[in-house]
Amino acid sequence: MNKVILAVVALGLLGACTPAQRAVNNAPNKWINVGCHVVINNSVDGVYAVTPFPHFKMNVGEKIYWKQVNKDGTVGDIMTGVPCKK
């Protein structure tokens, strides 16, 4: 019985999505290279800096190289980071 309960809890945890993952899932799984940017704020008006796979939310100071393509095929501005210093 304990194994069944543990299995149900594990499936629930694995099936849970973070707000960042839900935001990523609302657009196609297409990514474009935008050059090096450093995360300065993660979570601006529902926009998150995430890794392309498996869509983990990035920390301030990490570098972004990819941006997800919007549903209409456009690529918006980098709202969560600034260009890397050369």
SULNOR-V339156 format. One line per field, one symbol per residue. phi: phi as a letter, one per 40 degrees, with the letter a starting at -180 (. if undefined). burial: + if it has 16 or more other ideal C-beta (glycine too) atoms within 10 Angstrom, else -. Layout:
phi: ???
burial: ???
This chain:
phi: .cccccccccccccccbcdcccccccbccbbbcbgcbbcbabhbfgbbcbcdacgccccdgcbbbbbcccdcgcbccccbabdccc
burial: -------------------+--++------------+++--+----++++----+-++-----+--++---------+-++-----
